[in-house]
Structures are given as C-alpha cells and as structure tokens.
C-alpha cells in the first residue's frame, strides 16, 4: 500500500557531491519522520540523517556540516545533499519513512526503500 523509492546514487570522486531523493507513495495520510540510513559491507546499518514533519533534523556526527537533509511534506519526498564526500561514505543508502499512517487505518508502520548504492572512489 505504501512504496518508498530512492534515486540518485552512483559513483563520485572524493570531494565530490551527490544528491539522493526518496519518494513515498500510496494512500498516505501522514508520515512522522523521514530519514536516510546507510550500510557499508560488513557493517551494521546506521542512521545518516533524519527530518521530522516539523522540520527538525538530526545528523550522524560523521556527516555533520557535509550533508543536508530536506523534505517536501506535500510530496512525501525527502532529499539528501551530500558534499565533500569521502571513501568512507561508500555504502548502500536506504530511505526510511517512520510511523506512516494510511487513510482508513489507525495503524502506524515503518517503510523502507530498496536502497541505492553510493560509491566514493577515485
């Protein structure tokens, strides 16, 4: 009933920039927060950045001052502007829609996208 689709990953050189987009679609009534997580090979999935419906943001220390998260509530879309990229930013980036409520339901659920690969290498 709800789909979450990421786009914008790819290969970029160290120091470069990349923009990720994520759109949630379906019979969505509300979404609490939207965020980006990443998982590098052999590592656990970690939070990169999140943004609440009121615009409050939260960043991992490793990406502060380099990444910027933004959100379009009307389009149920979240963006991640990544700058000054480092090889250690290489990972699969996943979009999360937190506490999604659909029309006609009182249940809240989380939804995840399939992930998009970001590779930072020269």
C-alpha angles and dihedrals in degrees: 000000000000125000126193116197127183128199139171105065124135147116119315135169122247110278092026132119136239135179123215124197130195128187127191116204137181136070092330119169098173144348121204102202136349124207150166125239129179137203124198122197111284093007135100123256111268136191114256101176140332136193127201125219089259091055099257110147136205127193137189110247090240093063103035113127090014105062129049125196122202136172141207105206093188090058097035087234132140129193134200118202108198121194137172088026119200131200088250089064088069108119145106107281118214129196120220130197108199126210096353117188120197126204114275094021134095092198123104119211139177120232131197133200124229093254135246125235119239116188122184111194142130 
